[in-house]
Amino acid sequence: MRLTSKTDFCLRVLIYLQANPGKAKIQEIADSYGISKNHLSVAVNKLSELGYIHSTPGPKGGIEFNKASANNTIAQLVKATEEFDIVECFNEESNTCTLSPHCKLKRMLKRATSAFLAELSSYKIKDLV
Protein backbone atom coordinates (compact mmCIF):
# COMPACT_ATOMS: atom_id res chain seq x y z
CA MET A 1 0.00 0.00 0.00
CA ARG A 2 1.36 3.40 -0.90
CA LEU A 3 -0.05 6.56 0.63
CA THR A 4 -0.52 9.67 -1.47
CA SER A 5 1.75 12.66 -0.97
CA LYS A 6 -1.16 14.53 0.60
CA THR A 7 -1.55 11.92 3.35
CA ASP A 8 2.22 11.76 3.82
CA PHE A 9 2.38 15.55 4.16
CA CYS A 10 -0.56 15.56 6.60
CA LEU A 11 1.28 13.10 8.81
CA ARG A 12 4.51 15.11 8.55
CA VAL A 13 2.71 18.30 9.57
CA LEU A 14 1.22 16.58 12.61
CA ILE A 15 4.61 15.18 13.59
CA TYR A 16 6.24 18.61 13.22
CA LEU A 17 3.55 20.43 15.18
CA GLN A 18 3.64 17.96 18.04
CA ALA A 19 7.44 18.00 18.19
CA ASN A 20 7.47 21.82 18.04
CA PRO A 21 4.55 23.07 20.17
CA GLY A 22 3.13 26.49 19.44
CA LYS A 23 2.38 28.26 16.18
CA ALA A 24 4.37 27.40 13.09
CA LYS A 25 4.41 28.78 9.57
CA ILE A 26 3.79 26.53 6.59
CA GLN A 27 7.05 27.70 5.00
CA GLU A 28 8.96 26.75 8.15
CA ILE A 29 7.55 23.20 8.01
CA ALA A 30 8.12 22.94 4.25
CA ASP A 31 11.74 24.02 4.71
CA SER A 32 12.31 21.51 7.50
CA TYR A 33 11.18 18.63 5.26
CA GLY A 34 12.55 20.03 1.99
CA ILE A 35 9.16 19.99 0.28
CA SER A 36 7.09 22.52 -1.65
CA LYS A 37 5.12 25.06 0.37
CA ASN A 38 2.31 24.85 -2.19
CA HIS A 39 1.99 21.09 -1.82
CA LEU A 40 2.18 21.34 1.95
CA SER A 41 -0.55 24.00 1.92
CA VAL A 42 -3.00 21.48 0.44
CA ALA A 43 -2.29 19.12 3.34
CA VAL A 44 -2.59 21.95 5.88
CA ASN A 45 -5.97 22.97 4.44
CA LYS A 46 -7.20 19.38 4.74
CA LEU A 47 -5.93 19.09 8.34
CA SER A 48 -7.65 22.36 9.23
CA GLU A 49 -10.89 21.23 7.58
CA LEU A 50 -10.74 17.94 9.54
CA GLY A 51 -9.99 19.72 12.84
CA TYR A 52 -6.51 18.31 13.42
CA ILE A 53 -4.95 21.76 13.48
CA HIS A 54 -5.91 25.34 14.25
CA SER A 55 -5.08 27.84 11.56
CA THR A 56 -4.76 31.58 12.08
CA PRO A 57 -4.42 33.67 8.90
CA GLY A 58 -2.29 36.76 8.50
CA PRO A 59 1.30 37.81 9.05
CA LYS A 60 1.17 36.99 12.76
CA GLY A 61 -0.84 33.84 12.16
CA GLY A 62 0.24 30.27 11.73
CA ILE A 63 -0.88 26.77 12.41
CA GLU A 64 -0.79 24.71 15.57
CA PHE A 65 -1.73 21.22 16.64
CA ASN A 66 -5.25 20.78 17.97
CA LYS A 67 -4.64 18.77 21.14
CA ALA A 68 -8.24 17.55 21.03
CA SER A 69 -7.27 15.40 18.02
CA ALA A 70 -4.38 13.68 19.83
CA ASN A 71 -6.45 10.56 20.53
CA ASN A 72 -7.79 10.21 16.98
CA THR A 73 -6.34 7.18 15.26
CA ILE A 74 -3.94 7.25 12.35
CA ALA A 75 -6.57 5.20 10.48
CA GLN A 76 -9.14 7.98 10.88
CA LEU A 77 -6.81 10.45 9.22
CA VAL A 78 -5.78 8.05 6.45
CA LYS A 79 -9.44 7.21 5.70
CA ALA A 80 -10.20 10.93 5.43
CA THR A 81 -7.35 11.64 3.01
CA GLU A 82 -7.06 8.50 0.86
CA GLU A 83 -9.13 6.88 -1.86
CA PHE A 84 -9.26 3.12 -1.35
CA ASP A 85 -10.81 2.04 -4.64
CA ILE A 86 -7.64 0.25 -5.69
CA VAL A 87 -9.16 -1.35 -8.79
CA GLU A 88 -12.03 0.02 -10.84
CA CYS A 89 -13.47 -3.20 -12.24
CA PHE A 90 -15.89 -3.97 -9.41
CA ASN A 91 -19.68 -3.67 -9.63
CA GLU A 92 -21.00 -2.86 -6.13
CA GLU A 93 -24.61 -3.79 -7.01
CA SER A 94 -23.89 -7.33 -8.10
CA ASN A 95 -20.75 -7.72 -5.96
CA THR A 96 -18.89 -9.01 -9.01
CA CYS A 97 -16.16 -7.94 -11.35
CA THR A 98 -17.47 -6.48 -14.61
CA LEU A 99 -14.64 -8.19 -16.49
CA SER A 100 -15.15 -11.64 -15.06
CA PRO A 101 -17.85 -12.81 -12.66
CA HIS A 102 -15.29 -15.23 -11.18
CA CYS A 103 -12.75 -12.57 -10.28
CA LYS A 104 -12.19 -12.14 -6.56
CA LEU A 105 -9.39 -9.58 -6.75
CA LYS A 106 -11.46 -6.63 -5.51
CA ARG A 107 -12.63 -8.55 -2.43
CA MET A 108 -9.06 -9.62 -1.68
CA LEU A 109 -7.82 -6.05 -1.94
CA LYS A 110 -10.70 -4.82 0.19
CA ARG A 111 -9.78 -7.32 2.92
CA ALA A 112 -6.11 -6.31 2.69
CA THR A 113 -7.07 -2.65 2.98
CA SER A 114 -9.22 -3.45 6.01
CA ALA A 115 -6.27 -5.21 7.65
CA PHE A 116 -4.03 -2.22 6.86
CA LEU A 117 -6.53 0.20 8.41
CA ALA A 118 -7.09 -2.10 11.40
CA GLU A 119 -3.37 -1.94 12.14
CA LEU A 120 -3.37 1.85 11.83
CA SER A 121 -6.38 1.95 14.17
CA SER A 122 -4.14 0.77 16.97
CA TYR A 123 -2.06 3.96 16.78
CA LYS A 124 -3.11 7.45 17.87
CA ILE A 125 -2.02 10.77 16.40
CA LYS A 126 -0.13 11.42 19.63
CA ASP A 127 1.90 8.26 18.96
CA LEU A 128 3.54 9.88 15.93
CA VAL A 129 6.14 11.56 18.16
Secondary structure by P-SEA (a helix, b strand, c coil): ccccaaaaaaaaaaaaaaaccccccaaaaaaaacccaaaaaaaaaaaaaaccbbbbbcccbbbbbccccccccaaaaaaacccccccccccccccccccccccaaaaaaaaaaaaaaaaaaaccccccc
